[in-house]
Amino acid sequence: MAQIVSLAASPRQAAGKGAARQVRLQGKVPAVIYGHGRETQALEVGAKALEKALTGVEPQNTIIELAVDGKKTKTLIREIQRHPLRPDIIHVDFYEIHAEEKVRLKVPVHLVGSPDGVRNAGGVLDQVTREVEIEVLPEHIPDRVELDVTALKIGASLHVRDLSIPNATILTSAELTMATVVPPRAEEVAAPTPEAAAEVAEPELIRKVREGEEEEGAAATEGGGGAAPKAEPKAGGGSGSGGAPAKAEKPEKAEKPKGGKET
């Protein structure tokens, strides 16, 4: 059985964005009521009273008994608009209902129990669909719909056809999946960074140094890296020395005798 919450409202004379802004500045929420051939009527309700009335209930399937000028009308909330940055309610649509007429509305589905695939195989429970649409008389509106998932194993699913809602007609497709248990998610391997990928793509060239190259390199290091010095020719070397023959020395002139002629 749906919960019934009482809320007071007052007619709102002015309409439009400017008038609605002024209503909010006074600590109230602009609203409208429509349905059953009545003209849409602009209302305003206290912001604090509205928040209190909606605390702990499911707004879409809670009957709001709206008192306007002393006259009580049973309604359902069709739409709640909230501020994009704050949780403040900025507008509400109320839909009038009659006890003898069925209404269409969406009710939330709550999963109950711990699935077998989660307890014994480490699986993960995934709720695919969170609400279903039903047609029901106001007196039979459920405040919540429960679905038992205790027997679900890994890979198994429950569908809309597995739901049981007394005194209501389920309008959502019977084949729609409600919940399933999936295998444990594998840990994701981090993708290599562009720098790491470049290092893999361009490895450093390494080759083995041959023995002869190693010796030549050592000799070049000892010589200072320049050309090898030329061998100095041996003094007085002849033709056997492998070099150019040395020039013959001239004989010394004989000294002339003093005071006489040379004989």
LUMVOMI-696689 format. One record per residue: x, y, z of N, C-alpha, C, O in turn; residue in three letters. Coordinates in steps of 0.05 Angstrom, whole numbers, padded with zeros to 5 digits, always signed. Each point is the difference from the previous one (the first is absolute). Example, Ala and Ser with C-alpha at 12.3 -4.5 7.8 and 13.67 -1.06 7.14 Angstrom:
<zanus>
+00264-00114+00156-00018+00024+00000+00018+00024+00000+00021+00000+00013ALA
-00028+00021-00027+00016+00024+00001-00015+00022+00014+00010+00022+00004SER
</zanus>
This chain:
<zanus>
+00017-00024+00000-00017+00024+00000+00018+00025+00000+00019+00002+00015MET
-00026+00017-00033+00016+00024-00001-00004+00017+00024-00021+00000+00013ALA
+00042+00015-00006-00002+00018+00022-00015+00025-00008+00000+00008-00023GLN
-00014+00005+00042-00014+00024-00005+00012+00022+00017+00002-00002+00024ILE
+00005+00024-00037+00013+00023+00014-00016+00025-00005-00009+00005-00023VAL
+00004+00010+00043-00016+00025-00002+00019+00024-00004+00022+00001+00011SER
-00031+00017-00028+00016+00024-00007-00019+00023-00007-00020-00003-00014LEU
+00026+00027+00025-00016+00024-00005+00011+00015-00023+00025+00002-00003ALA
-00042+00010-00014+00008+00016-00023-00018+00024-00002-00022+00000+00010ALA
+00032+00021-00024-00016+00024-00004+00000+00007-00030+00019-00006-00014SER
-00041+00017+00004-00001+00008-00028+00022+00021-00006+00006+00017+00017PRO
+00005-00018-00040+00020+00020-00009-00012+00016-00022-00008-00010-00021ARG
+00007+00037+00025-00013+00017-00019+00016+00005-00025-00010-00002-00022GLN
+00035+00009+00026+00017+00007-00023+00014-00025-00011+00006-00019+00015ALA
-00001+00019-00041+00014-00023-00012+00025+00011-00015+00003+00024-00003ALA
+00013-00042-00006+00024+00008-00015+00025-00003+00018-00001-00005+00024GLY
+00025+00007-00038+00025-00004+00014+00005+00021+00021+00010-00006+00022LYS
-00017+00031-00027+00004+00021+00019-00016-00004+00025+00010+00003+00022GLY
-00036-00010-00025-00017-00005+00023+00010-00024+00016-00001+00000+00025ALA
+00010-00021-00039+00010-00024+00014+00025+00006+00016+00004-00011+00021ALA
+00013+00029-00032+00024+00008+00015-00007+00014+00025+00012-00004+00021ARG
-00032+00021-00022-00009+00015+00024-00011-00020+00021+00004+00004+00024GLN
-00018-00024-00033-00011-00020+00019+00023-00014+00014-00002-00005+00025VAL
+00023-00002-00039+00023-00014+00012+00014+00018+00020+00009-00010+00021ARG
-00008+00036-00027+00013+00018+00019-00015+00002+00026+00011+00008+00021LEU
-00037-00015-00021-00016+00000+00024+00000-00026+00015-00015-00004+00019GLN
+00033-00015-00028+00002-00025+00014-00021-00020-00008-00007-00018+00016GLY
-00005+00021-00040-00021-00018-00009+00008-00012-00027+00020+00009-00013LYS
-00034-00030+00005+00005-00013-00025-00024+00003-00019-00022-00007+00008VAL
+00026+00017-00033-00022+00001-00019-00008-00028-00008+00017-00018-00003PRO
-00043+00014-00002-00011-00026-00007-00025+00004-00017-00010+00022-00003ALA
+00001-00045-00009-00025+00000-00015-00015-00026+00007+00012-00019+00008VAL
-00038+00020-00012-00017-00024+00003-00017-00002-00025-00011+00020-00009ILE
+00007-00044-00001-00016-00005-00024-00010-00029+00001+00007-00015+00017TYR
-00024+00009-00037-00011-00027-00002-00030-00001+00002-00013+00018+00012GLY
+00000-00038-00024-00029-00005+00000-00015+00024-00011-00021+00008+00010HIS
+00031+00003-00031-00014+00022-00015+00001+00027+00014-00011+00019-00011GLY
+00024-00016+00034+00001+00026+00013+00022+00017-00014+00019-00011-00010ARG
-00023+00036+00011+00020+00018-00011+00025+00000+00018-00002-00002+00024GLU
+00025+00004-00037+00025+00001+00016+00000+00024+00018-00004+00023-00009THR
+00008-00028+00034-00001+00022+00020+00028+00004+00012+00013-00020+00008GLN
-00004+00045-00007+00026+00006+00012-00002+00002+00030-00018+00012+00010ALA
+00037-00025+00003+00000-00001+00030+00027+00008+00010+00020+00003-00015LEU
-00019+00000+00041+00026+00003+00014-00002-00015+00026-00020+00001+00014GLU
+00042-00015-00007+00001-00015+00025+00026+00008+00016+00019+00008-00012VAL
-00020-00011+00038+00023+00006+00016+00023-00019-00006-00003-00024-00001GLY
+00027+00035-00003+00023-00017-00008+00007-00019+00023+00005-00024-00006ALA
-00004+00033+00031+00007-00018+00022-00022-00021+00004+00007-00023+00006LYS
-00032+00031-00008-00022-00020+00003+00001-00021-00021-00006-00024+00005ALA
+00013+00032-00030+00002-00020-00022+00023-00019+00004-00004-00024-00003LEU
+00027+00034+00011+00023-00018+00005-00007-00019+00023+00008-00024-00001GLU
-00021+00033+00022-00007-00017+00022-00020-00022-00009+00002-00023+00009LYS
-00021+00031-00026-00021-00020-00009+00013-00022-00017-00010-00022+00000ALA
+00031+00029-00014+00013-00020-00019+00023-00015+00013+00012-00017-00013LEU
-00006+00023+00038+00022-00014+00013-00008-00029+00008-00020-00004+00013THR
+00036-00015-00022-00004-00028+00007-00022-00014-00016-00008-00022+00007GLY
-00001+00034-00029-00020-00013-00017+00009+00001-00029+00019+00014-00008VAL
-00032-00031-00009+00005+00001-00028-00020+00020-00013-00023-00006-00001GLU
+00033+00029-00008-00019+00021-00009-00018-00009-00023-00024+00009+00000PRO
+00034-00026-00018-00017-00006-00023-00023-00019+00006-00019-00001-00016GLN
+00019-00013+00038-00022-00017+00007-00011+00005+00028-00011-00018+00013ASN
+00013+00043-00004-00011+00009+00025-00024+00018-00006+00002+00019-00016THR
-00025-00024+00029-00024+00017-00004+00003+00025+00017+00003-00001+00024ILE
-00004+00024-00038+00001+00026+00014-00028+00011+00002-00013+00005-00020ILE
+00003-00003+00045-00026+00012+00004+00004+00030+00002+00008+00011+00021GLU
-00014+00003-00043+00006+00028-00002-00024+00017+00009-00022-00004-00011LEU
+00026+00021+00030-00022+00018+00010+00004+00027-00012+00019+00014+00006ALA
-00039-00006-00024+00001+00026-00013-00026+00015+00008-00022-00009-00007VAL
+00025+00031+00021-00023+00016+00009-00019-00017+00016-00025+00002-00002ASP
+00035-00020+00019-00016-00017+00017-00012-00025-00014-00011-00017+00013GLY
+00015+00015-00039-00010-00024-00014+00023-00020-00005+00021+00008-00011LYS
-00025-00033+00020+00021-00020-00003-00004-00016-00026-00022-00009-00007LYS
+00044+00005-00007+00000-00014-00025+00024-00020+00001+00022+00007+00006THR
-00028-00032-00013+00021-00020-00001+00015+00002-00026-00013+00001-00022LYS
+00039-00001+00024+00016+00004-00024+00024-00018+00000+00007-00012+00021THR
+00006+00009-00044+00026-00013-00003+00019+00021-00011-00008+00017-00016LEU
+00033-00019+00023+00020+00018-00011+00009-00012-00027+00010-00022-00001ILE
-00013+00038-00020+00008-00009-00026+00028+00009-00007+00014-00014-00015ARG
-00005+00036+00026+00027+00010-00006+00010+00018+00022-00015+00016+00011GLU
+00040-00020-00004+00014+00017+00019+00024+00012-00014+00017-00015-00010ILE
-00014+00041+00009+00023+00013-00012+00018+00011+00023-00010+00013+00019GLN
+00035-00019-00021+00019+00009+00020+00021+00018-00012+00004+00000-00025ARG
+00008+00016+00042+00021+00019-00009+00024-00016-00011+00007-00021+00011HIS
+00005+00030-00034+00022-00016-00011+00025-00003+00017+00015-00019-00003PRO
-00011+00038+00022+00024-00001+00017-00006-00007+00029+00017-00008+00015LEU
-00042+00013-00007-00008-00005+00028-00023-00020+00001-00013-00004-00020ARG
+00008-00008+00043-00022-00019+00002-00028+00014+00003-00020-00014+00004PRO
+00019+00040-00006-00025+00014+00004-00021-00007-00021+00007-00002-00024ASP
-00032-00002+00032-00022-00004-00018-00009+00027-00011-00005+00018+00015ILE
+00003-00016-00042-00007+00026-00011-00028-00001-00014-00010+00022-00006ILE
-00001-00045+00002-00027-00002-00011-00011-00028+00004+00015-00020-00001HIS
-00042+00018+00004-00013-00026+00004-00026-00001-00017-00015+00020-00001VAL
+00010-00043-00011-00025-00005-00015-00016-00020+00016+00009-00022+00005ASP
-00034+00029+00003-00019-00018+00013-00021-00009-00019-00011+00016-00016PHE
+00004-00042+00017-00021-00011-00018-00023-00010+00017+00004-00018+00018TYR
-00028+00028-00022-00023-00008+00016-00009-00028-00007+00000-00008-00023GLU
-00006-00008+00043-00009-00027-00004-00027-00005+00014-00007+00014+00020ILE
-00008-00033-00030-00026-00008+00013+00002-00029+00009+00014-00016-00012HIS
-00027+00010+00034+00003-00026+00012-00009-00023-00018+00011-00022+00001ALA
-00031+00027-00019-00012-00021-00016+00014-00002-00028-00007-00017-00016GLU
+00027+00033+00011+00014+00000-00026+00028-00010+00003+00015+00008+00018GLU
-00007-00027-00036+00027-00010+00001+00020+00022-00010-00007+00017-00017LYS
+00031-00018+00027+00020+00019-00009+00025-00016-00009+00005-00022+00008VAL
+00009+00035-00025+00026-00011-00010+00023+00015+00014+00000+00024+00001ARG
+00018-00039+00009+00023+00012+00013+00023-00020+00001-00003-00024-00005LEU
+00027+00034+00011+00023-00016+00002+00007-00005+00029-00001+00019+00017LYS
+00008-00044-00010+00007-00007+00027+00028-00011+00001+00008-00015-00018VAL
+00008+00022+00038+00027-00010+00002+00001-00029+00008-00017-00010+00014PRO
+00037-00004-00024+00004-00028+00007+00025-00003+00017+00022+00010-00007VAL
-00025-00022+00030+00022-00004+00019+00008-00029+00001-00017-00018+00003HIS
+00043+00013-00006+00010-00028+00001+00005-00008+00029+00011+00016+00015LEU
-00019-00040-00008+00004-00009+00027+00015-00027+00000-00004-00016-00019VAL
+00020+00011+00039+00015-00025+00001+00028+00003-00012+00006+00019-00014GLY
+00011-00039+00021+00028-00001-00010+00001-00023-00020-00003-00023+00008SER
+00009+00028-00034+00000-00021-00020+00021-00022+00005+00021+00006+00011PRO
-00028-00030-00018+00018-00023+00003+00026+00005-00015+00021-00007+00010ASP
-00023+00018-00034+00024+00005-00016+00019+00021+00012+00024+00000-00006GLY
-00034+00017+00023+00016+00019+00014+00013-00012+00024+00024+00004+00005VAL
-00040-00019+00011+00010-00012+00025+00021-00022-00005+00020-00002+00014ARG
-00025-00015-00035+00016-00024-00003+00020+00001-00024+00017-00017-00001ASN
-00021+00036-00017+00018+00000-00023+00012+00028-00005+00014+00003-00021ALA
-00018+00016+00038+00013+00026-00003-00012+00017-00022+00014+00018-00009GLY
-00038-00025+00000-00012+00016-00022-00010+00027+00009+00003+00008+00024GLY
-00013+00008-00043-00009+00027+00006-00030+00002-00009-00007-00007-00022VAL
-00010+00017+00041-00028+00004-00006-00004+00026-00015+00010+00021+00008LEU
-00024-00022-00031-00004+00023-00017-00030+00004-00003-00014-00017-00012ASP
+00003+00039+00022-00029+00006-00004-00003+00016-00025+00008+00023-00002GLN
-00019-00035-00018-00003+00012-00027-00023+00019-00001+00003+00022-00011VAL
-00026-00029+00023-00024+00017-00001-00008+00006+00029-00001-00017+00017THR
-00004+00043-00012-00005+00008+00028-00029+00008+00005-00008+00005+00023ARG
-00009-00004-00043-00028+00006+00004-00017-00011-00023+00010-00005-00022GLU
-00035+00000+00028-00019-00010-00020-00025+00016+00001-00007+00012+00020VAL
-00007-00011-00043-00025+00015-00002-00024-00019+00005+00000-00022-00011GLU
-00019+00031+00027-00023-00016+00006-00026+00016-00003+00001+00025-00001ILE
-00023-00039-00001-00027+00012+00001-00015-00011+00023-00002-00025+00003GLU
-00009+00042+00015-00011-00009+00025-00019+00021+00011+00002+00023-00007VAL
-00021-00032+00023-00017+00018+00015+00016+00015+00021+00018-00012+00012LEU
-00025+00036-00006+00015+00015+00021+00003-00014+00026+00021+00001+00013PRO
-00042-00016-00004+00002-00013+00025+00019-00024+00001+00008-00009+00021GLU
+00000-00001-00045+00018-00022-00002+00028+00007-00009+00017-00017-00006HIS
-00011+00043+00005+00027+00008-00009+00020-00010+00021-00002+00006+00023ILE
+00022-00022-00032+00020-00010+00019+00020+00021+00007+00007+00016-00018PRO
+00002-00015+00042+00021+00019+00007+00027-00009-00010+00019+00016-00002ASP
-00016-00042-00003+00025-00010-00012-00005-00029-00010-00018-00013+00008ARG
+00035+00005-00027-00001-00027-00012+00026-00013+00006+00022+00011-00005VAL
-00023-00036+00016+00025-00014+00007+00004-00024-00018-00019-00013-00008GLU
+00044+00007+00002+00007-00022-00016+00022-00016+00014+00022+00011+00005LEU
-00027-00037+00001+00019-00016+00014+00021-00012-00019-00007-00013-00020ASP
+00032+00019+00025+00022-00009-00018+00018-00021+00014+00022-00005-00010VAL
-00031-00006+00031+00017-00019+00016+00010-00023-00017+00023-00009+00004THR
-00040-00003-00021+00007-00024-00015+00017+00005-00025+00007-00019-00014ALA
-00002+00044+00007+00014+00006-00025+00029-00010+00001+00016+00007+00018LEU
-00008-00023-00038+00027-00009-00004+00013+00017-00021-00013+00016-00013LYS
+00040-00019+00009+00014+00015-00020-00012-00007-00028-00003-00023-00007ILE
-00003+00044-00008-00011-00003-00026-00030-00001-00001-00012+00001-00021GLY
-00001-00004+00044-00030-00002+00001-00011+00028+00003+00013+00019+00009ALA
-00039-00016-00018-00013+00026+00000-00029-00003+00009-00012-00021-00001SER
+00001+00043+00011-00029+00002+00006-00012+00022-00018+00014+00020-00006LEU
-00039-00024-00002-00013+00018-00019-00025+00012+00012-00008-00007+00022HIS
-00005+00025-00037-00024+00012+00009-00022-00021+00006-00016+00003+00018VAL
+00016-00024-00034-00020-00022+00004+00003-00013+00027-00019-00014+00009ARG
+00042+00017+00004+00004-00012+00027-00011+00017+00022+00000-00008+00024ASP
-00010+00032-00030-00012+00018+00020-00028-00008+00007-00015-00010-00018LEU
+00007+00014+00042-00028-00004+00009-00010+00025+00014+00009+00006+00022SER
-00028+00008-00035-00011+00024+00012-00030-00004+00003-00015+00002-00020ILE
+00004-00007+00044-00028-00005+00004-00018+00024-00009+00007+00023+00004PRO
-00030-00030-00016-00020+00020-00008+00010+00020-00020-00011+00022-00002ASN
+00032-00028-00013+00011+00019-00019+00007-00015-00026+00005-00024-00001ALA
-00006+00039-00021+00007-00010-00026+00027+00012-00007+00004+00025-00001THR
+00015-00042-00005+00027+00009-00007+00001+00007-00030-00007-00017-00017ILE
+00014+00041+00010+00000+00009-00028+00027-00002-00013+00002+00000-00024LEU
+00019-00002+00040+00027-00003-00011+00003-00028-00012-00011-00019+00010THR
+00027+00017-00032+00004-00025-00014+00009-00022+00019+00018+00004+00016SER
-00031-00028-00018+00006-00022+00018+00028-00011-00004+00012-00012+00018ALA
+00000+00016-00042+00026-00011-00006+00023+00018+00008+00024-00007-00002GLU
-00030+00030+00012+00021+00018+00009+00015-00011+00024-00013-00008+00019LEU
+00039+00008-00020+00017-00010+00022+00000+00019+00023+00003+00025-00003THR
-00008-00036+00027+00000+00016+00024+00027+00000+00014+00011+00021+00007MET
+00000-00045-00004+00026-00003+00014+00014-00025-00010-00012-00019-00009ALA
+00039+00020+00011+00016-00023-00008+00026+00000+00017+00008+00020+00011THR
+00004-00044-00010+00026-00002+00014+00021-00006-00021-00001-00020-00015VAL
+00021+00037+00014+00022-00002-00020+00025-00011+00014+00003+00004+00024VAL
+00015-00016-00040+00025-00010+00011+00017+00023+00012-00004+00023-00007PRO
+00023-00030+00024+00017+00021+00011+00015+00015-00022+00009-00012-00019PRO
-00006+00037+00023+00013+00017-00020+00030-00003+00003+00011+00002+00022ARG
+00003-00008-00045+00029-00002+00000+00013+00027+00003-00011+00020-00009ALA
+00034-00020+00023+00014+00026+00003+00010+00009-00026+00012-00015-00016GLU
-00015+00041+00011+00009+00011-00026+00030+00005+00002+00010+00010+00020GLU
+00003-00016-00043+00029+00004-00002+00004+00028-00011-00011+00008-00021VAL
+00028+00008+00035+00004+00027-00008+00014+00001-00027+00019-00014-00005ALA
-00028+00031-00013+00011+00003-00027+00027+00014+00003+00004+00018+00016ALA
+00016-00027-00033+00027+00013+00002-00001+00029-00008-00015+00008-00018PRO
+00032+00008+00031+00001+00028-00007+00014+00004-00027+00015-00018-00008THR
-00019+00040-00006+00013+00005-00025+00030-00002+00002+00014-00010-00019PRO
-00002+00019+00042+00029-00001+00003+00009-00029+00001+00020-00008-00012GLU
-00035-00009+00027+00008-00028+00003-00003-00014-00027+00016-00017-00007ALA
-00037+00024-00008-00004-00012-00026+00023+00007-00019+00008-00017-00016ALA
+00001+00042+00018+00022+00008-00018+00026-00015+00007+00015-00007-00018ALA
-00011+00002+00044+00024-00015+00008-00001-00029-00010+00020-00011-00008GLU
-00043-00001+00008-00003-00027-00011+00004+00000-00030+00012-00019-00010VAL
-00023+00039-00003+00001+00001-00030+00028+00005-00010+00007-00009-00022ALA
+00010+00024+00037+00027+00007-00009+00020-00009+00020+00010+00016+00016GLU
-00002-00042-00015+00020-00010+00019+00028+00009-00007+00005+00006-00023PRO
+00012-00004+00043+00027+00009-00005+00016-00023-00014-00003-00023+00007GLU
+00019+00031-00028+00015-00020-00016+00024-00008+00016+00017+00016+00007LEU
-00015-00042-00002+00023-00011+00014+00012-00023-00016-00014-00019-00008ILE
+00040+00020+00002+00013-00022-00015+00026-00008+00014+00012+00016+00014ARG
-00004-00040-00019+00024-00011+00013+00025+00011-00014+00001-00001-00025LYS
+00018+00010+00040+00025+00010-00011+00019-00023-00006+00005-00017+00017VAL
+00005+00017-00041+00019-00021-00008+00026+00004+00014+00007+00022+00010ARG
+00009-00044-00009+00026+00002+00014+00019+00019-00013+00013+00016+00014GLU
-00012-00016-00041+00018+00018-00014-00008+00029+00004+00018+00017+00003GLY
-00043-00011-00003-00010+00027+00004+00007+00010+00028+00007+00023+00004GLU
-00008-00042+00015+00006+00008+00028+00029+00008+00002+00006+00019+00014GLU
+00012-00035-00027+00029+00006+00002+00006+00027-00014+00016+00016+00010GLU
-00028-00012-00034+00005+00025-00014-00009+00024+00016+00013+00021+00001GLU
-00036-00025+00012-00010+00022+00016+00019+00007+00023+00003+00023+00007GLY
+00008-00044+00006+00019+00004+00022+00025+00015-00010+00010+00018+00014ALA
+00000-00026-00038+00024+00012-00010-00005+00030-00006+00017+00017+00005ALA
-00040-00012-00016-00007+00028-00007-00002+00017+00025+00008+00023+00000ALA
-00018-00035+00021-00002+00015+00026+00027+00007+00011+00004+00022+00010THR
+00015-00041-00011+00027+00005+00010+00015+00021-00016+00015+00016+00011GLU
-00020-00016-00038+00014+00019-00017-00013+00028-00001+00009+00017-00015GLY
-00028-00013+00032-00012+00026+00001-00020+00005-00021-00010+00022-00003GLY
+00005-00043-00013-00021+00004-00020+00011+00011-00026-00016+00003-00018GLY
+00042+00004+00015+00011+00012-00024+00014-00021-00018-00003-00024+00005GLY
+00017+00033-00025+00015-00018-00019+00024-00011+00015+00011+00013+00018ALA
-00002-00037-00026+00023-00013+00012+00025+00016-00007+00003+00008-00023ALA
+00016-00004+00042+00025+00016-00006+00018-00015-00019+00001-00025+00001PRO
+00014+00040-00018+00018-00012-00019+00026-00009+00014+00009+00013+00019LYS
+00002-00035-00029+00024-00011+00013+00024+00017-00008+00003+00009-00023ALA
+00014-00002+00043+00024+00016-00005+00022-00018-00013+00004-00022+00010GLU
+00009+00032-00031+00021-00016-00013+00025-00002+00018+00006+00019+00015PRO
+00007-00041-00015+00024-00005+00017+00023+00015-00012+00004+00000-00025LYS
+00012+00013+00043+00023+00015-00009+00021-00019-00012+00006-00021+00012ALA
+00005+00030-00035+00022-00016-00012-00009-00025-00012+00017-00017-00006GLY
-00043+00014+00002-00010-00025-00012+00008-00002-00029-00001+00021-00014GLY
+00007-00044+00004+00006-00004-00028-00024-00009-00014-00023+00003+00008GLY
+00030-00016-00031-00022-00010-00017-00013-00023+00013-00023-00007-00006SER
+00037-00006+00024-00012-00023+00014-00020+00008+00021-00016-00016+00010GLY
+00017+00042-00004-00018+00009+00021-00028+00004-00010-00019+00005+00015SER
+00016-00006-00042-00027+00003-00011-00006+00029-00006-00021+00006-00011GLY
+00040+00013+00018-00005+00028-00005+00018+00010-00022+00014-00016-00013GLY
-00013+00042+00008+00018+00012-00020+00029-00002+00009+00005+00003+00024ALA
+00015-00007-00043+00029-00003+00009+00010+00027+00010-00006+00021-00011PRO
+00023-00023+00032+00011+00025+00012+00022+00010-00018+00015-00015-00013ALA
-00011+00042+00012+00020+00013-00016+00028-00005+00012+00002+00001+00025LYS
+00020-00006-00042+00027-00005+00009+00012+00027+00009-00004+00020-00012ALA
+00019-00021+00035+00012+00024+00010+00025+00007-00017+00015-00018-00008GLU
-00010+00045+00003+00023+00009-00015+00025-00003+00017-00001+00006+00024LYS
+00025-00014-00037+00025-00002+00015+00011+00028+00007-00003+00019-00015PRO
+00014-00017+00038+00011+00026+00009+00025+00007-00016+00016-00018-00006GLU
-00013+00043-00001+00024+00009-00015+00025+00000+00018-00002+00006+00024LYS
+00024-00014-00036+00026-00001+00016+00010+00029+00004-00001+00017-00018ALA
+00010-00013+00042+00010+00027+00006+00026+00005-00014+00017-00018-00001GLU
-00013+00042-00010+00025+00008-00014+00022+00005+00021-00006+00012+00021LYS
+00031-00021-00027+00021+00005+00019+00007+00030+00000+00000+00014-00021PRO
+00005-00005+00044+00006+00028+00003+00028+00006-00010+00019-00014+00006LYS
-00017+00036-00022+00026+00009-00010+00012-00015-00022+00024+00005-00006GLY
-00036-00022-00007+00012-00015-00022-00021-00008-00020-00024+00003+00005GLY
+00034-00014-00026-00018-00009-00021-00009-00028+00005+00012-00015+00015LYS
-00031+00011-00027-00011-00027+00003+00016-00019-00016+00006+00006-00024GLU
+00001-00028+00035+00016-00019-00015-00017-00022-00010+00010-00019-00013THR
</zanus>
